């Protein structure tokens, strides 16, 4: 596997291979010295055309924990602001000889296009409303850490599915691992063809008591032109997950950032059934595993005199 562009490109075995590496990196993250030399001598470029806190910081820290050199480029304040194209920007950055490029871009398909231009591994950190595969993998890892197998698990994804790349990736990832996925929200926020991804559609929260997991999505106002709901108050009345709607056995997830009081009540965010903090923590180890799988994989031999230590050995 050279690139991580879309969950649809992965087999279940490839997902399992990434997840199996995660546990090794959990141990690394718990040590006093949190670095391993797996990517020593390699350069990772993170190129973000959209704002990000969780994704950009966890990818950068993951690369550094693996001893890679990291070049971070944000569109704001760079040559991109001056009108430089993606291709020209990448040609400039290619002078650093990157082993991997992590790209977030507002246009769907940008990461796949980039993979055709460069020899480096390309990791899609979100392309428009299309895909966010690393988020889906960390969500699968988070759930498996709590409940074990996802086989037969009932997962409801509730909210702004139309504008959500997380929803598209997660429908595919959860389904690939054997879960039964339902998406729910106002008709204006549900894509017409979403069932083709392998899910069921509901336009209310009636029946949500069947869910083992409720996965909330925020209203992505930055991608909206016009009004998709009468008001946020009306949306919250019909679709907010609060203590009254949350069943005693149900788990709660959210990719962040959270709009407290809109799609989710503040009390639910901090309840014992919430896995939101676990998702953030999983982001680091899963992205370490992604880098390792793409750039090292099963290779345990380093060119040159110095052997590569096992994952658990410090740099």
VOGU-3710 file (C-alpha; in Angstrom, 3 decimals, decimal comma):
1> xxxxxxxxxx> 0,000/0,000/0,000  1,604/3,251/-1,178  -1,097/5,873/-0,478  -4,073/6,398/1,823  -6,643/8,241/-0,278  -10,020/6,629/0,431  -11,476/3,907/2,613  -12,952/2,426/-0,569  -9,391/1,597/-1,701  -8,764/-0,597/1,351
11> xxxxxxxxxx> -9,562/-4,215/2,028  -10,525/-5,422/5,467  -7,107/-7,092/5,756  -5,373/-3,766/5,064  -7,460/-2,042/7,721  -6,635/-4,834/10,161  -2,916/-4,455/9,367  -3,003/-0,784/10,343  -5,038/-1,449/13,473  -2,697/-4,222/14,602
21> xxxxxxxxxx> 0,206/-1,751/14,627  -1,738/0,703/16,790  -1,252/-1,240/20,017  2,537/-1,054/19,633  2,385/2,712/19,360  0,120/2,985/22,408  3,006/1,530/24,411  5,407/4,029/22,844  3,125/6,927/23,798  3,113/5,795/27,417
31> xxxxxxxxxx> 6,913/5,770/27,770  9,046/8,556/29,146  10,963/8,674/25,850  8,224/8,659/23,249  10,304/8,395/20,078  11,269/5,465/17,853  13,638/5,699/14,874  11,385/4,052/12,288  11,364/7,101/9,971  14,767/8,520/10,835
41> xxxxxxxxxx> 16,226/10,225/7,754  12,815/10,558/6,066  10,925/13,798/5,476  7,176/14,230/5,893  5,396/17,265/4,429  2,011/18,339/5,812  0,162/20,629/3,401  -3,094/22,074/4,734  -5,282/24,298/2,557  -8,024/24,321/5,227
51> xxxxxxxxxx> -7,836/25,112/8,909  -7,286/22,188/11,247  -6,278/21,630/14,840  -6,695/17,943/15,671  -5,733/16,437/12,334  -2,743/18,633/11,524  -1,262/18,499/15,026  -1,655/14,727/15,357  -0,104/14,036/11,944  2,834/16,308/12,742
61> xxxxxxxxxx> 3,361/14,803/16,175  2,988/11,270/14,791  5,731/11,897/12,237  8,017/13,407/14,898  7,422/10,481/17,272  8,699/8,249/14,449  11,808/10,504/14,132  10,900/11,955/10,719  11,816/15,491/9,698  8,588/17,476/9,294
71> xxxxxxxxxx> 7,869/20,382/6,972  4,494/21,989/7,757  2,830/24,293/5,235  -0,441/26,139/5,829  -2,152/27,881/2,913  -2,550/31,075/4,930  0,642/33,066/4,810  2,284/30,885/2,146  2,728/31,251/-1,609  -0,755/29,758/-1,954
81> xxxxxxxxxx> -2,119/33,132/-0,815  -0,348/34,619/-3,812  -2,158/32,337/-6,243  0,314/29,460/-6,531  -1,353/26,265/-7,773  -1,307/22,955/-5,898  0,941/21,423/-8,546  3,466/24,264/-8,369  3,470/24,185/-4,575  4,091/20,442/-4,576
91> xxxxxxxxxx> 6,882/20,748/-7,141  8,586/23,220/-4,803  8,154/20,963/-1,781  9,375/17,935/-3,757  12,842/19,493/-3,647  12,970/18,305/-0,011  12,613/14,686/-1,180  9,589/13,874/1,006  8,739/10,273/1,750  5,129/11,267/2,446
101> xxxxxxxxxx> 2,848/14,231/1,835  -0,201/14,740/4,048  -2,763/16,865/2,211  -5,961/18,603/3,299  -7,690/20,409/0,449  -11,155/21,923/-0,150  -11,556/20,145/-3,502  -12,716/16,523/-3,694  -10,194/14,403/-5,558  -7,200/16,618/-4,800
111> xxxxxxxxxx> -5,326/13,904/-2,882  -5,785/11,322/-5,632  -4,604/13,836/-8,219  -1,550/14,604/-6,099  -0,688/10,894/-5,890  -0,338/10,868/-9,681  2,208/13,706/-9,620  4,632/12,544/-6,942  6,617/9,468/-5,957  5,985/10,177/-2,265
121> xxxxxxxxxx> 3,208/8,412/-0,387  0,114/10,624/-0,234  -2,140/10,645/2,811  -5,540/12,258/2,416  -6,249/14,382/5,497  -9,601/15,482/4,061  -10,571/16,437/0,522  -13,682/18,578/0,184  -16,815/16,611/1,042  -15,293/13,357/-0,192
131> xxxxxxxxxx> -13,095/11,424/2,251  -11,253/11,586/5,579  -9,799/8,070/5,867  -7,525/8,566/8,880  -10,511/9,792/10,917  -12,442/6,665/9,962  -9,544/4,420/10,952  -9,124/6,094/14,338  -12,876/5,794/14,927  -12,759/2,068/14,148
141> xxxxxxxxxx> -9,786/1,720/16,488  -11,560/3,647/19,254  -14,649/1,466/19,018  -12,702/-1,781/18,870  -10,757/-0,742/21,947  -14,047/-0,335/23,836  -16,316/-3,082/22,478  -14,107/-5,495/20,555  -15,442/-6,630/17,195  -17,686/-4,290/15,200
151> xxxxxxxxxx> -19,467/-7,255/13,612  -23,227/-6,680/13,877  -22,815/-3,412/15,796  -25,579/-0,886/15,056  -24,185/2,599/14,457  -26,290/5,715/13,815  -24,542/8,693/12,202  -26,655/11,760/12,934  -26,443/15,308/11,575  -25,060/17,080/8,539
161> xxxxxxxxxx> -24,241/14,039/6,425  -24,454/16,007/3,168  -21,359/18,115/3,804  -19,400/15,562/5,839  -16,361/13,724/4,482  -16,178/11,978/7,855  -19,631/10,488/7,302  -18,692/9,083/3,889  -15,455/7,521/5,152  -17,058/6,153/8,306
171> xxxxxxxxxx> -20,020/4,577/6,528  -17,538/2,632/4,413  -15,139/1,803/7,252  -17,803/0,716/9,741  -19,513/-1,361/7,046  -16,219/-2,957/6,019  -15,713/-4,103/9,609  -19,194/-5,644/9,780  -21,283/-2,915/11,442  -24,806/-1,934/10,375
181> xxxxxxxxxx> -24,887/1,798/9,642  -27,857/4,175/9,651  -27,603/7,866/8,796  -30,185/10,285/10,164  -30,899/13,971/9,740  -33,169/16,452/7,984  -33,854/15,521/4,332  -31,954/18,638/3,233  -28,791/17,328/4,922  -28,880/13,754/3,598
191> xxxxxxxxxx> -27,261/13,072/0,189  -29,652/11,492/-2,317  -27,253/8,661/-3,161  -25,880/7,964/0,313  -27,482/4,501/0,510  -25,127/3,397/-2,259  -22,310/3,596/0,308  -23,980/0,798/2,271  -26,220/2,413/4,876  -29,858/2,935/5,779
201> xxxxxxxxxx> -31,479/6,388/5,920  -33,816/7,873/8,521  -35,177/11,416/8,599  -35,899/11,508/12,336  -34,514/9,989/15,528  -37,430/7,587/15,822  -35,917/4,160/16,276  -32,539/5,415/17,458  -32,967/3,350/20,610  -31,710/0,379/18,541
211> xxxxxxxxxx> -28,291/1,985/18,130  -25,264/0,709/20,017  -23,310/3,812/18,980  -24,543/7,319/18,174  -22,053/9,270/16,073  -22,812/13,016/15,943  -21,854/15,415/13,152  -21,774/19,196/13,415  -23,507/21,576/11,033  -20,781/22,553/8,548
221> xxxxxxxxxx> -21,850/26,134/7,991  -18,616/26,947/6,137  -19,717/24,612/3,314  -23,311/25,794/3,159  -24,797/28,265/0,719  -28,321/29,111/1,804  -30,440/27,731/4,623  -30,624/23,978/5,069  -32,656/24,062/8,313  -35,203/26,602/9,573
231> xxxxxxxxxx> -32,986/27,502/12,537  -30,365/25,960/14,815  -32,920/25,970/17,620  -35,327/23,907/15,526  -32,529/21,572/14,459  -31,487/21,052/18,080  -35,088/20,356/19,092  -35,384/17,559/16,542  -31,877/16,104/16,311  -29,789/17,062/19,335
241> xxxxxxxxxx> -28,489/14,150/21,389  -29,316/14,952/25,013  -29,688/12,984/28,226  -33,328/12,220/27,461  -32,517/10,675/24,081  -29,339/8,822/25,089  -29,969/5,240/26,144  -28,081/3,751/29,117  -26,101/1,293/26,969  -25,335/3,601/24,027
251> xxxxxxxxxx> -21,878/4,995/23,271  -21,371/8,514/21,897  -18,828/9,658/19,294  -18,056/12,938/17,532  -15,142/13,828/15,206  -14,879/17,419/16,481  -14,996/20,288/16,647  -18,131/20,081/18,773  -20,875/22,697/18,700  -22,129/22,403/22,277
261> xxxxxxxxxx> -25,851/22,826/22,585  -26,541/22,235/18,880  -25,963/18,617/17,785  -25,043/17,480/21,297  -25,872/18,623/24,814  -22,888/19,618/26,995  -23,794/17,019/29,608  -23,544/14,235/27,011  -20,078/15,309/25,866  -18,673/14,681/29,322
271> xxxxxxxxxx> -20,696/11,621/30,304  -19,193/8,164/30,911  -20,630/6,872/27,633  -18,767/9,479/25,589  -15,765/8,278/23,554  -14,925/11,756/22,244  -11,759/12,139/24,325  -10,739/8,589/23,363  -11,066/9,526/19,689  -8,669/12,438/20,122
281> xxxxxxxxxx> -6,140/10,212/21,900  -6,471/7,521/19,229  -5,653/10,035/16,501  -1,956/10,065/17,379  -1,326/6,316/17,561  -3,432/5,558/14,481  -1,590/8,162/12,408  1,734/6,774/13,630  0,540/3,374/12,424  -0,490/4,832/9,043
291> xxxxxxxxxx> 2,963/6,360/8,506  4,621/3,112/9,553  2,446/0,959/7,306  2,972/3,167/4,247  6,662/3,951/4,678  8,073/0,908/6,464  5,493/-1,864/6,405  7,022/-5,280/6,932  10,549/-4,022/6,197  12,687/-4,262/9,332
301> xxxxxxxxxx> 16,062/-3,733/7,648  17,587/-0,304/7,125  20,065/0,465/4,381  23,399/1,364/5,934  25,246/0,084/8,999  22,609/0,837/11,637  19,848/-1,775/12,074  16,299/-0,646/12,669  15,204/-1,302/16,273  11,845/-2,851/16,923
311> xxxxx> 8,905/-0,514/17,394  9,194/-0,673/21,139  12,842/0,467/21,305  13,587/4,157/21,863  15,419/6,228/19,302
//
